Amino acid sequence: MSHYLKHVFLLSLLCLLGAYVWLLYSQSHPSWQKWQAKYYEAQTQLLQDRLAKTADGNEKASLEKTLIQVKGKKPEIKPLLLPNGKEELCLTCHLGIEEISPSHPVESIGCTVCHGGNALALDEKTAHQGMYGGGHPGRLDVTALSCGSNANGQCHDGRKRPEDNIVERMQTSLMASKGGELSMVRYMFGLDKEQRLVVGASTTAAALAHPFDNRQDEPALQQNCLQACHQSEGSLFTASTTATATAEAQGCESCHVLVNATHTYSGQDVTIPRDKPGYGMVHRITTQIPYTQCNQCHNVGLPDLYHMTFNLRTDLNRVRSTPPEQADQQEVRLQNVYQPGMVFTSCEVNLDCIDCHTPEEVMGDGKLYTSEYQALKIQCRDCHGTQTEPPGFWIIGSSDDMALRQKSVNPAFPVLDVGGKILRTLRGEEMPYVRYESGLWVLYRKTNGQKFVIPQVQGSACRQEPDKQTSNDCHQCHDVSGNHHTSP
């Protein structure tokens, strides 16, 4: 054997020996044990920090007892047995992950029914194979598997009631189809003689090969306009540049998973990196969506369609970094809710976006529209009435009424029962959080249950004509932004 072959043989032998040693080590030190050890270390540190800050004797004794228990924890497989008889091992690694929501208890539905993946695998690579949306089950291209029909039955799709089929409806919303943007831009540039629907329910604006008919400015349209949308893995804008992204928007998660300014995780699951963008603050979904979440995409600037660019608001850094405890202060809301130069009424700034915009407006109603105005379900007169007519209403007639199935939006809401009188828009959508109580129309804010009495046009000094009560009309007298001249 030549000297060269001997070297090759020895090198190969060393590689095989190294692989064998690594195999023995990995079998005796599986990754799930590492994650559990890291979790208990983190919990130990948290308890020690709390101990150092407390002066209460009873609390200190309780913390010390818990600390001893945590320090004594040994790695063990954490099986989760579901009511359907299936078993999952996901919580063996994701030991500290937060409950996704009260209506999605992990002990009842597990993890893989929404996330996909291999429930019985204990190594990361195998366990995460086949996960829906690459770990983002809210992406609209996989919601039929995750949020919709799944192994545990029909959830948000495949239901008898059309209003329950949110996965199907969402495909027709303007946020999903982007049909409004395309229709308007094509009309502005003379490509269409009138606004027409450009996008179908099964596609998205960013997926169209030539939405601008191969015009020379089509690449700019694709890059600067169509890529920044919910369903196309588009990127959210940063305060520094429109080309660099903080994180990708991910379908349902864009609204229902609350984020911080950097889109980084700050929960208790040690397997999720703290410095990598693309995560919610915690592993949780909610229907109590504050305006600060909407502002992650809306009110960040104004598009310049003639030049196919997007001009960010100059105060975006301040808006994005507003601490949660300050976001609800009146002076902060006045600065944050709308971008500079816009006008708004008192209710528009004191309420959150979801207090006015209805579920069918936001998540679609099964129809495709070419503009926001067409999709609009709510008008000022729906809540405030006119000089001649009070608001429209709906009397809850049965325990199966849609309004009663929405009452869990916020536990702070007073109980709503059969016979209750709620608001119904002129376009026929029920608003169970707007109610008629003791002779007054009141609104319960979705995020915290705060009660607002709704002033009525009837009996007031308002002289606006009933057929001229769009938001623009009402802004003529009721603007509180300081950017608009108000009439007496």
DOLUMPA-199442 format. One line per 5 residues: number of its first residue (from 1); for each residue x, y, z of C-alpha. Coordinates in steps of 0.25 Angstrom, whole numbers, plus 5000, padded with zeros to 4 digits. Layout:
NUM	X Y Z ~ ... .
***
This chain:
1	5000 5000 5000 ~ 5006 5013 4996 ~ 5008 5025 5006 ~ 4997 5033 5000 ~ 4987 5021 5001 .
6	4991 5019 5016 ~ 4987 5034 5019 ~ 4974 5032 5012 ~ 4971 5019 5019 ~ 4975 5025 5033 .
11	4966 5038 5030 ~ 4954 5029 5026 ~ 4956 5021 5039 ~ 4957 5034 5047 ~ 4944 5039 5040 .
16	4937 5026 5043 ~ 4942 5026 5057 ~ 4937 5040 5059 ~ 4923 5037 5053 ~ 4922 5025 5063 .
21	4926 5034 5075 ~ 4916 5044 5071 ~ 4905 5034 5069 ~ 4908 5028 5083 ~ 4908 5042 5089 .
26	4895 5047 5082 ~ 4888 5034 5086 ~ 4892 5036 5101 ~ 4890 5051 5100 ~ 4878 5053 5091 .
31	4874 5068 5087 ~ 4861 5067 5095 ~ 4869 5066 5108 ~ 4877 5078 5104 ~ 4864 5086 5102 .
36	4858 5082 5115 ~ 4871 5085 5123 ~ 4871 5099 5116 ~ 4857 5101 5120 ~ 4859 5097 5135 .
41	4871 5106 5135 ~ 4863 5118 5130 ~ 4852 5115 5140 ~ 4862 5115 5151 ~ 4868 5128 5147 .
46	4854 5134 5147 ~ 4850 5129 5161 ~ 4863 5134 5166 ~ 4861 5148 5160 ~ 4847 5148 5166 .
51	4852 5144 5180 ~ 4863 5155 5180 ~ 4852 5165 5177 ~ 4841 5161 5187 ~ 4840 5165 5202 .
56	4827 5157 5205 ~ 4830 5145 5214 ~ 4819 5136 5209 ~ 4822 5139 5194 ~ 4837 5136 5197 .
61	4834 5123 5204 ~ 4826 5119 5192 ~ 4836 5123 5182 ~ 4847 5115 5190 ~ 4839 5103 5190 .
66	4836 5104 5175 ~ 4851 5107 5172 ~ 4855 5094 5179 ~ 4845 5086 5171 ~ 4850 5092 5158 .
71	4865 5089 5162 ~ 4861 5075 5164 ~ 4855 5073 5151 ~ 4861 5062 5142 ~ 4859 5060 5127 .
76	4847 5052 5123 ~ 4839 5049 5111 ~ 4826 5057 5112 ~ 4815 5049 5105 ~ 4802 5056 5102 .
81	4790 5046 5101 ~ 4778 5053 5093 ~ 4763 5049 5094 ~ 4764 5043 5081 ~ 4774 5033 5086 .
86	4786 5038 5078 ~ 4799 5042 5085 ~ 4808 5053 5083 ~ 4822 5056 5088 ~ 4823 5071 5084 .
91	4823 5076 5098 ~ 4836 5068 5101 ~ 4844 5079 5094 ~ 4834 5091 5094 ~ 4832 5089 5109 .
96	4830 5104 5112 ~ 4821 5108 5100 ~ 4809 5116 5103 ~ 4795 5111 5101 ~ 4791 5116 5088 .
101	4777 5120 5092 ~ 4766 5116 5102 ~ 4758 5111 5090 ~ 4769 5102 5085 ~ 4774 5095 5098 .
106	4786 5086 5095 ~ 4781 5075 5104 ~ 4769 5074 5094 ~ 4774 5076 5080 ~ 4789 5075 5082 .
111	4799 5082 5073 ~ 4800 5074 5060 ~ 4786 5076 5056 ~ 4789 5091 5053 ~ 4804 5091 5051 .
116	4806 5077 5044 ~ 4819 5070 5046 ~ 4822 5056 5052 ~ 4816 5055 5066 ~ 4824 5044 5071 .
121	4838 5048 5066 ~ 4848 5053 5077 ~ 4859 5059 5068 ~ 4856 5073 5062 ~ 4858 5069 5047 .
126	4849 5058 5047 ~ 4838 5064 5056 ~ 4837 5077 5047 ~ 4836 5070 5034 ~ 4823 5073 5027 .
131	4820 5084 5036 ~ 4809 5093 5030 ~ 4814 5106 5024 ~ 4828 5103 5029 ~ 4824 5106 5043 .
136	4814 5116 5040 ~ 4800 5109 5039 ~ 4793 5122 5037 ~ 4799 5124 5023 ~ 4787 5125 5013 .
141	4793 5114 5004 ~ 4792 5104 5016 ~ 4780 5108 5024 ~ 4771 5098 5018 ~ 4780 5087 5025 .
146	4782 5095 5038 ~ 4771 5105 5041 ~ 4760 5098 5032 ~ 4757 5083 5031 ~ 4766 5074 5038 .
151	4768 5061 5046 ~ 4759 5066 5057 ~ 4747 5070 5048 ~ 4743 5083 5042 ~ 4748 5095 5049 .
156	4748 5108 5041 ~ 4744 5102 5028 ~ 4734 5091 5022 ~ 4723 5096 5031 ~ 4708 5097 5028 .
161	4707 5111 5031 ~ 4715 5120 5021 ~ 4719 5130 5031 ~ 4726 5119 5039 ~ 4735 5116 5026 .
166	4746 5126 5029 ~ 4757 5119 5022 ~ 4748 5120 5009 ~ 4743 5134 5011 ~ 4757 5139 5014 .
171	4762 5136 5000 ~ 4752 5146 4995 ~ 4756 5157 5004 ~ 4763 5169 4998 ~ 4775 5166 5008 .
176	4777 5152 5001 ~ 4773 5155 4987 ~ 4779 5169 4986 ~ 4769 5171 4975 ~ 4766 5185 4979 .
181	4780 5190 4977 ~ 4782 5184 4964 ~ 4768 5188 4959 ~ 4771 5203 4963 ~ 4785 5204 4958 .
186	4781 5198 4944 ~ 4770 5208 4943 ~ 4779 5219 4947 ~ 4789 5216 4937 ~ 4778 5214 4926 .
191	4780 5199 4924 ~ 4765 5197 4927 ~ 4754 5206 4923 ~ 4747 5203 4936 ~ 4751 5196 4949 .
196	4749 5181 4947 ~ 4753 5169 4955 ~ 4767 5165 4952 ~ 4770 5154 4962 ~ 4762 5142 4964 .
201	4759 5134 4977 ~ 4769 5124 4974 ~ 4781 5133 4972 ~ 4788 5145 4978 ~ 4793 5158 4972 .
206	4807 5155 4974 ~ 4805 5141 4967 ~ 4801 5147 4954 ~ 4812 5146 4943 ~ 4808 5159 4936 .
211	4798 5168 4944 ~ 4803 5180 4937 ~ 4802 5174 4923 ~ 4818 5175 4922 ~ 4819 5190 4923 .
216	4833 5195 4927 ~ 4829 5198 4941 ~ 4823 5185 4944 ~ 4836 5180 4951 ~ 4834 5192 4961 .
221	4820 5189 4963 ~ 4823 5174 4967 ~ 4835 5178 4976 ~ 4830 5190 4983 ~ 4815 5188 4983 .
226	4810 5173 4981 ~ 4821 5167 4990 ~ 4817 5174 5003 ~ 4804 5166 5005 ~ 4799 5156 5015 .
231	4798 5144 5006 ~ 4810 5144 4997 ~ 4821 5143 5008 ~ 4823 5158 5006 ~ 4831 5166 5016 .
236	4827 5176 5025 ~ 4833 5190 5024 ~ 4844 5195 5033 ~ 4846 5209 5038 ~ 4859 5210 5031 .
241	4856 5205 5017 ~ 4845 5199 5008 ~ 4855 5188 5003 ~ 4859 5182 5016 ~ 4849 5174 5024 .
246	4847 5172 5039 ~ 4839 5159 5037 ~ 4830 5152 5027 ~ 4815 5154 5028 ~ 4808 5141 5029 .
251	4793 5140 5026 ~ 4784 5139 5038 ~ 4796 5141 5048 ~ 4798 5155 5042 ~ 4785 5159 5050 .
256	4783 5149 5061 ~ 4797 5147 5066 ~ 4801 5160 5073 ~ 4816 5165 5071 ~ 4825 5174 5076 .
261	4833 5185 5069 ~ 4844 5175 5065 ~ 4835 5163 5062 ~ 4843 5154 5072 ~ 4839 5144 5082 .
266	4839 5147 5097 ~ 4831 5135 5103 ~ 4836 5123 5111 ~ 4839 5113 5100 ~ 4854 5112 5100 .
271	4854 5105 5086 ~ 4850 5118 5079 ~ 4861 5128 5077 ~ 4860 5142 5084 ~ 4868 5150 5074 .
276	4862 5144 5061 ~ 4850 5152 5054 ~ 4838 5145 5049 ~ 4831 5142 5062 ~ 4819 5147 5071 .
281	4822 5152 5085 ~ 4817 5139 5090 ~ 4811 5126 5084 ~ 4797 5131 5085 ~ 4785 5135 5076 .
286	4775 5145 5079 ~ 4762 5152 5074 ~ 4765 5164 5083 ~ 4773 5171 5073 ~ 4778 5185 5076 .
291	4781 5196 5067 ~ 4796 5195 5069 ~ 4795 5181 5062 ~ 4787 5187 5050 ~ 4798 5198 5049 .
296	4809 5188 5046 ~ 4803 5188 5032 ~ 4793 5199 5031 ~ 4796 5214 5034 ~ 4811 5212 5032 .
301	4812 5221 5020 ~ 4806 5225 5006 ~ 4808 5219 4993 ~ 4812 5227 4981 ~ 4806 5219 4970 .
306	4811 5228 4959 ~ 4825 5225 4962 ~ 4822 5211 4968 ~ 4829 5214 4982 ~ 4824 5214 4996 .
311	4827 5226 5005 ~ 4828 5223 5020 ~ 4823 5232 5030 ~ 4834 5240 5037 ~ 4830 5236 5051 .
316	4829 5221 5048 ~ 4841 5218 5058 ~ 4833 5224 5069 ~ 4820 5217 5065 ~ 4826 5203 5065 .
321	4834 5205 5078 ~ 4822 5210 5086 ~ 4822 5202 5099 ~ 4809 5194 5101 ~ 4806 5201 5114 .
326	4806 5214 5107 ~ 4799 5210 5094 ~ 4786 5213 5100 ~ 4788 5227 5106 ~ 4780 5237 5099 .
331	4791 5246 5094 ~ 4799 5234 5089 ~ 4786 5229 5081 ~ 4785 5243 5075 ~ 4799 5241 5070 .
336	4799 5227 5066 ~ 4785 5222 5061 ~ 4786 5230 5048 ~ 4798 5235 5040 ~ 4801 5250 5040 .
341	4792 5258 5031 ~ 4780 5249 5032 ~ 4767 5253 5039 ~ 4758 5246 5049 ~ 4746 5247 5058 .
346	4747 5244 5073 ~ 4741 5230 5072 ~ 4751 5226 5061 ~ 4763 5229 5070 ~ 4757 5224 5083 .
351	4753 5211 5078 ~ 4761 5200 5071 ~ 4760 5197 5057 ~ 4752 5184 5059 ~ 4742 5191 5067 .
356	4737 5197 5054 ~ 4742 5188 5043 ~ 4733 5176 5043 ~ 4738 5161 5041 ~ 4732 5161 5027 .
361	4739 5174 5023 ~ 4753 5168 5028 ~ 4752 5153 5025 ~ 4743 5154 5013 ~ 4728 5150 5010 .
366	4730 5140 4999 ~ 4730 5151 4988 ~ 4741 5158 4981 ~ 4742 5173 4980 ~ 4750 5183 4973 .
371	4751 5193 4983 ~ 4750 5196 4998 ~ 4738 5204 4997 ~ 4731 5192 4990 ~ 4735 5183 5002 .
376	4731 5193 5012 ~ 4720 5188 5022 ~ 4720 5199 5032 ~ 4716 5214 5031 ~ 4715 5225 5042 .
381	4700 5224 5041 ~ 4700 5209 5045 ~ 4703 5213 5059 ~ 4699 5228 5060 ~ 4686 5227 5051 .
386	4681 5239 5044 ~ 4672 5251 5047 ~ 4660 5242 5042 ~ 4664 5228 5046 ~ 4670 5221 5058 .
391	4681 5210 5056 ~ 4677 5197 5050 ~ 4676 5186 5060 ~ 4674 5171 5061 ~ 4667 5163 5072 .
396	4674 5150 5076 ~ 4664 5139 5074 ~ 4671 5126 5077 ~ 4682 5120 5085 ~ 4689 5117 5071 .
401	4689 5131 5067 ~ 4702 5136 5061 ~ 4703 5147 5071 ~ 4703 5137 5082 ~ 4714 5129 5076 .
406	4723 5142 5075 ~ 4721 5146 5090 ~ 4734 5139 5094 ~ 4742 5150 5087 ~ 4745 5156 5101 .
411	4740 5151 5115 ~ 4739 5165 5119 ~ 4726 5167 5111 ~ 4713 5166 5119 ~ 4705 5153 5116 .
416	4697 5153 5103 ~ 4685 5145 5103 ~ 4673 5141 5094 ~ 4664 5154 5093 ~ 4676 5163 5093 .
421	4675 5175 5084 ~ 4688 5177 5076 ~ 4692 5186 5064 ~ 4691 5181 5050 ~ 4697 5189 5039 .
426	4690 5194 5027 ~ 4697 5183 5019 ~ 4692 5172 5028 ~ 4703 5168 5037 ~ 4701 5166 5052 .
431	4710 5174 5062 ~ 4708 5167 5076 ~ 4717 5176 5083 ~ 4708 5188 5080 ~ 4696 5187 5088 .
436	4683 5194 5092 ~ 4683 5195 5107 ~ 4674 5204 5116 ~ 4669 5212 5104 ~ 4684 5215 5099 .
441	4692 5209 5089 ~ 4706 5205 5094 ~ 4718 5199 5089 ~ 4727 5189 5097 ~ 4742 5191 5092 .
446	4747 5177 5087 ~ 4761 5178 5093 ~ 4757 5181 5108 ~ 4742 5182 5109 ~ 4742 5197 5111 .
451	4727 5203 5110 ~ 4724 5215 5101 ~ 4711 5221 5099 ~ 4708 5224 5085 ~ 4703 5238 5082 .
456	4691 5238 5073 ~ 4688 5248 5061 ~ 4673 5248 5065 ~ 4670 5259 5075 ~ 4684 5266 5073 .
461	4689 5278 5066 ~ 4693 5271 5054 ~ 4688 5276 5041 ~ 4695 5267 5031 ~ 4686 5261 5020 .
466	4683 5246 5023 ~ 4689 5242 5010 ~ 4702 5249 5012 ~ 4707 5242 5024 ~ 4720 5236 5019 .
471	4732 5237 5028 ~ 4737 5249 5019 ~ 4724 5256 5021 ~ 4724 5254 5036 ~ 4739 5259 5037 .
476	4734 5273 5032 ~ 4729 5275 5046 ~ 4735 5265 5055 ~ 4750 5264 5052 ~ 4758 5264 5065 .
481	4772 5262 5058 ~ 4775 5277 5056 ~ 4778 5274 5041 ~ 4765 5279 5036 ~ 4756 5291 5037 .
486	4743 5288 5045 ~ 4730 5295 5043 ~ 4722 5300 5054 .
***
